[in-house]
């Protein structure tokens, strides 16, 4: 590697924040006045001081790090840097140091890589169907591998709509709500997705299940009573 490069993070300039989707690409732009004579450009990962690329005028880029090398590129005619096939662990601080005839110029970038959100699942946490003509449901909206910065919102639920970091929705429904739909939307800084359900149908299916369970329980109780009476009658005859 030619020359000696200082990879320490110095300077007070605020970093440019970049939010990107996993498996896509990011471009760290390197913009500098045309009247500045550039001798070389050094791209690094700030925390680990890993050198990503060394760029010089009229020379091919040098990319010494094997982990990044296959995912790095430099747009033609520029000193910007691109990382492809982003991973969530690529999140962090990146820096560029531009060596000129005068003092070096430094710029920083704060990259945050988020997953692309999948369609969420809506689950019934608790259900009390048809008590006094009403159905009480507690619904939970869950998105797989969403990370910690997912925000949930319930919409089109009549007066039950809400938006929060919590995914749970409480509903009290009557037969007039048989056409009501509820949509759970999930958001992170780079993507969103949603799923819609009809809560009244969940109440009806729950009622059918409970009715089957209750019928089975009643039959069990009757059968046990008959057996008990038979045993008592048998004991009485043999006294």
Number of C-alpha atoms within 10 A of each C-alpha: 7 6 4 6 14 9 18 13 18 13 10 9 9 10 14 14 12 14 14 22 20 21 15 12 16 20 15 22 16 14 10 12 6 7 6 11 14 18 13 17 23 21 26 21 19 19 12 11 15 15 20 23 23 22 22 16 14 7 9 10 15 16 17 14 13 9 9 17 14 12 13 19 17 17 11 7 8 12 26 18 19 15 20 16 14 19 18 16 10 16 17 14 18 24 24 29 23 20 19 14 9 9 8 14 14 18 22 24 19 17 20 20 23 25 19 19 21 16 16 20 14 18 13 16 13 12 17 15 23 16 9 7 9 16 23 19 21 16 20 18 23 20 20 10 11 18 12 9 11 21 17 23 20 22 17 14 19 10 8 13 15 16 15 11 12 14 21 20 21 15 17 15 19 17 11 8 17 14 10 15 16 19 18 29 21 26 18 18 16 15 15 17 15 19 15 16 14 15 24 24 15 16 23 15 12 18 17 12 12 14 12 12 11 12 12 11 12 12 11 11 11 11 11 12 12 11 11 12 11 12 11 11 11 11 10 9 7 6 5
